[in-house]
Amino acid sequence: MWSRAAQIAEEEEQVRKRKAELQVELRKARKRAKRAGPLAGETLQTQRPYVASALAASPSAASSSTAPHVKEGCGDRMKLILMVYVLSDHRTEVAVDFSLGKGRGPRFDFSEPDDELLDLRQELAVSIEAAFDNISDDHLLDMFEDAAYYGSLNRIHAASRYVIEHNLNRWVLDQNCDYGAAPGRGAVLREALKFIPAAAPKWLRDRWKSVFSGNPLRTASHWLASFRRRWHAKIGTLESGEDIEIELLRQKACVM
């Protein structure tokens, strides 16, 4: 009797230990899956919610009875995409890049090369323009004033930041590739001032002017660090390239 009870207690202890081991293995598996990215069986909505939200506004999706009508109230993600679209002076490529997660960190960014996303980019462009066309005049006028419809002030700030950084990233690339220059901290901050969206609310324009003017200096340093991290920029100098003629070198220097 006593030996049987002892055996049962031992078996229960083994089951308890095995259960604990399985729980540890399950946590490790979840961490590995999270680092590896979306599973093959996941839907686009799960993998890339901003892309799915944008595609839902396409003309083909709008004809579906299950598709949300942007004019009556689109999703929060689509509203943010439209804010980026308006703040960038209706530049579709900026809104498309935002939808694809460029410059927004690994959580949003696509891993595929740009040449493999041409069809998706074209479809997103059509969808975003269609969504903008369907916005009511009242919503368009209140885009940056009515937080109840377009979200919190943080969303407005995020949209303006993306437009500024998208333009600034393009400028840095032009300096690197066209002029062989690696602009310094001061040049980057001065150029960022030029990219503050004119359509942004005055309070937001003033906030960005304060950041890029180095007031306080710590805020500008934090923004520069986050900009480099999101857009994969590095501090350093460019390697020497091919020799060029003196006249062409003077032209490049005058432009800078």
C-alpha positions as CSV (number, residue, x, y, z in Angstrom):
1,M,0.0,0.0,0.0
2,W,2.7,2.4,1.0
3,S,5.0,1.4,-1.9
4,R,2.1,2.1,-4.3
5,A,1.5,5.5,-2.8
6,A,5.2,6.4,-3.0
7,Q,5.2,5.3,-6.7
8,I,2.2,7.5,-7.5
9,A,3.9,10.5,-5.8
10,E,7.0,9.9,-7.8
11,E,5.1,9.7,-11.0
12,E,3.2,12.9,-10.2
13,E,6.6,14.6,-9.5
14,Q,7.9,13.5,-12.9
15,V,4.8,14.8,-14.6
16,R,5.2,18.1,-12.9
17,K,8.8,18.4,-14.0
18,R,8.0,17.4,-17.5
19,K,5.2,20.0,-17.6
20,A,7.6,22.7,-16.5
21,E,10.1,21.6,-19.1
22,L,7.5,21.8,-21.9
23,Q,6.5,25.3,-20.7
24,V,10.1,26.4,-21.0
25,E,10.4,24.9,-24.5
26,L,7.1,26.5,-25.6
27,R,8.4,30.0,-24.4
28,K,11.6,29.4,-26.3
29,A,9.7,28.4,-29.5
30,R,7.6,31.5,-29.3
31,K,10.6,33.7,-29.0
32,R,12.2,32.0,-32.0
33,A,9.1,32.4,-34.0
34,K,8.9,36.1,-33.1
35,R,12.5,36.7,-34.2
36,A,12.0,34.7,-37.4
37,G,9.0,37.0,-38.4
38,P,5.6,36.1,-39.8
39,L,4.7,32.5,-40.5
40,A,4.0,31.3,-44.0
41,G,0.4,30.6,-43.2
42,E,-0.4,34.0,-41.8
43,T,-2.6,36.4,-43.8
44,L,-1.6,39.8,-45.1
45,Q,-3.7,41.4,-42.4
46,T,-1.5,39.7,-39.7
47,Q,1.8,40.2,-41.5
48,R,1.5,43.8,-42.7
49,P,-1.6,45.5,-41.2
50,Y,-0.8,48.9,-42.9
51,V,-0.6,47.3,-46.3
52,A,-3.9,45.4,-45.7
53,S,-5.6,48.6,-44.6
54,A,-4.4,50.5,-47.7
55,L,-5.4,47.7,-50.1
56,A,-8.9,47.7,-48.5
57,A,-9.5,51.1,-50.0
58,S,-8.7,50.0,-53.5
59,P,-11.5,50.4,-56.1
60,S,-11.9,46.6,-56.4
61,A,-12.2,46.3,-52.7
62,A,-14.6,49.2,-52.4
63,S,-17.0,47.4,-54.7
64,S,-17.2,44.5,-52.2
65,S,-20.1,44.6,-49.8
66,T,-17.7,43.6,-47.0
67,A,-15.2,46.4,-47.7
68,P,-15.2,49.4,-45.4
69,H,-16.2,52.7,-47.0
70,V,-13.5,55.3,-46.3
71,K,-15.9,58.2,-46.6
72,E,-18.0,56.9,-43.8
73,G,-15.0,56.2,-41.6
74,C,-11.8,54.3,-42.5
75,G,-9.5,52.4,-40.1
76,D,-7.0,54.2,-38.0
77,R,-4.1,52.9,-40.1
78,M,-5.6,54.2,-43.3
79,K,-6.2,57.6,-41.6
80,L,-2.5,57.7,-40.7
81,I,-1.5,56.8,-44.3
82,L,-3.7,59.6,-45.6
83,M,-2.2,62.1,-43.2
84,V,1.3,61.2,-44.5
85,Y,-0.1,61.6,-48.1
86,V,-1.5,65.1,-47.4
87,L,1.6,66.3,-45.4
88,S,3.9,65.2,-48.3
89,D,2.0,67.4,-50.7
90,H,0.1,64.4,-52.2
91,R,3.3,62.5,-53.1
92,T,2.0,59.0,-53.5
93,E,5.5,57.4,-53.3
94,V,5.9,58.7,-49.7
95,A,2.6,57.3,-48.6
96,V,3.4,54.0,-50.3
97,D,6.8,53.8,-48.5
98,F,5.1,54.5,-45.2
99,S,2.7,51.6,-45.9
100,L,5.6,49.3,-46.7
101,G,7.3,50.3,-43.5
102,K,10.4,52.0,-44.9
103,G,12.1,54.0,-42.3
104,R,9.8,52.7,-39.6
105,G,12.0,49.9,-38.1
106,P,12.1,46.1,-38.5
107,R,8.6,45.6,-37.1
108,F,7.0,47.2,-40.2
109,D,9.7,47.0,-43.0
110,F,9.5,44.5,-45.8
111,S,12.5,42.3,-46.3
112,E,12.0,41.8,-50.0
113,P,14.1,43.9,-52.5
114,D,12.3,46.9,-54.1
115,D,12.3,45.3,-57.5
116,E,10.1,42.5,-56.2
117,L,7.6,44.9,-54.8
118,L,6.8,46.9,-58.0
119,D,3.3,45.3,-58.4
120,L,2.4,45.8,-54.8
121,R,3.7,49.4,-54.9
122,Q,1.5,50.2,-57.9
123,E,-1.6,48.6,-56.2
124,L,-0.9,50.5,-53.0
125,A,-0.6,53.8,-54.9
126,V,-4.0,53.2,-56.6
127,S,-5.6,52.3,-53.3
128,I,-4.3,55.4,-51.4
129,E,-5.4,57.8,-54.1
130,A,-8.8,56.1,-54.2
131,A,-9.1,56.5,-50.4
132,F,-8.2,60.1,-50.6
133,D,-10.8,60.8,-53.3
134,N,-13.4,59.2,-51.0
135,I,-12.7,61.5,-48.0
136,S,-15.5,63.9,-47.3
137,D,-14.7,67.6,-47.4
138,D,-15.4,67.9,-43.6
139,H,-12.9,65.2,-42.8
140,L,-10.3,66.7,-45.0
141,L,-10.6,70.1,-43.5
142,D,-10.4,68.6,-40.0
143,M,-7.6,66.2,-40.7
144,F,-5.2,67.9,-38.3
145,E,-7.7,69.5,-35.9
146,D,-10.2,66.8,-35.1
147,A,-8.4,64.3,-32.9
148,A,-11.6,62.3,-32.4
149,Y,-11.6,61.3,-36.1
150,Y,-7.9,61.2,-37.1
151,G,-6.6,60.0,-33.8
152,S,-4.4,61.5,-31.1
153,L,-1.9,64.3,-31.5
154,N,0.8,61.7,-31.4
155,R,-0.5,60.3,-34.7
156,I,-0.2,63.7,-36.3
157,H,3.3,64.1,-34.9
158,A,4.2,60.6,-36.2
159,A,2.9,61.4,-39.7
160,S,4.8,64.7,-39.9
161,R,8.0,63.1,-38.6
162,Y,7.8,60.4,-41.3
163,V,7.4,63.0,-44.1
164,I,10.4,65.0,-42.8
165,E,12.6,62.0,-42.4
166,H,11.6,60.6,-45.8
167,N,12.7,63.8,-47.5
168,L,15.8,64.1,-45.4
169,N,16.8,60.5,-46.2
170,R,16.5,61.2,-49.9
171,W,18.6,64.4,-49.5
172,V,21.4,62.5,-47.6
173,L,21.4,59.8,-50.4
174,D,21.7,62.5,-53.0
175,Q,24.7,64.0,-51.1
176,N,26.3,60.7,-50.8
177,C,25.8,59.4,-54.4
178,D,25.8,62.6,-56.5
179,Y,28.3,64.8,-54.7
180,G,30.4,62.2,-52.7
181,A,29.7,64.1,-49.5
182,A,28.8,62.8,-46.0
183,P,26.8,65.7,-44.4
184,G,27.5,66.5,-40.8
185,R,25.2,67.0,-37.9
186,G,24.7,70.7,-38.5
187,A,24.0,70.3,-42.2
188,V,21.4,67.6,-41.5
189,L,19.6,69.7,-38.9
190,R,19.6,72.8,-41.2
191,E,18.2,70.7,-44.1
192,A,15.5,69.1,-41.8
193,L,14.1,72.6,-41.1
194,K,13.3,72.9,-44.9
195,F,11.3,69.7,-44.8
196,I,8.8,70.7,-42.1
197,P,5.4,70.2,-43.8
198,A,3.7,73.5,-44.5
199,A,0.3,71.7,-44.1
200,A,1.1,70.7,-40.5
201,P,-0.6,72.6,-37.6
202,K,1.4,75.7,-36.4
203,W,2.0,74.1,-32.9
204,L,3.6,71.1,-34.7
205,R,5.7,73.3,-37.0
206,D,7.0,75.2,-34.0
207,R,7.8,72.0,-32.2
208,W,9.9,70.7,-35.1
209,K,11.7,74.1,-35.5
210,S,12.7,73.9,-31.9
211,V,14.0,70.4,-32.3
212,F,16.1,71.1,-35.4
213,S,17.4,74.4,-34.0
214,G,19.0,72.4,-31.2
215,N,16.8,73.7,-28.4
216,P,17.4,71.8,-26.3
217,L,20.5,70.1,-27.7
218,R,19.6,66.8,-26.1
219,T,16.4,66.5,-28.0
220,A,18.1,67.1,-31.4
221,S,20.7,64.4,-30.5
222,H,18.0,61.9,-29.6
223,W,16.1,62.6,-32.9
224,L,19.3,62.2,-34.9
225,A,20.1,58.9,-33.3
226,S,16.6,57.6,-33.9
227,F,16.7,58.9,-37.5
228,R,19.9,57.0,-38.2
229,R,18.5,53.8,-36.6
230,R,15.3,53.8,-38.6
231,W,16.8,54.7,-42.0
232,H,20.0,52.6,-41.6
233,A,22.3,55.6,-41.7
234,K,25.8,55.5,-40.3
235,I,28.2,58.1,-39.0
236,G,31.4,58.1,-41.0
237,T,33.1,59.2,-44.2
238,L,32.7,57.9,-47.7
239,E,35.4,55.9,-49.3
240,S,37.4,57.4,-52.2
241,G,35.8,56.9,-55.6
242,E,37.1,57.4,-59.1
243,D,39.1,60.4,-60.1
244,I,37.2,63.1,-61.8
245,E,38.1,66.2,-63.8
246,I,38.9,69.4,-61.9
247,E,36.1,71.3,-63.7
248,L,33.5,68.7,-62.6
249,L,34.8,68.8,-59.1
250,R,34.4,72.5,-59.0
251,Q,30.8,72.2,-60.2
252,K,30.0,69.8,-57.5
253,A,31.6,72.0,-54.8
254,C,29.6,75.0,-56.0
255,V,26.3,73.1,-55.8
256,M,27.1,72.1,-52.2
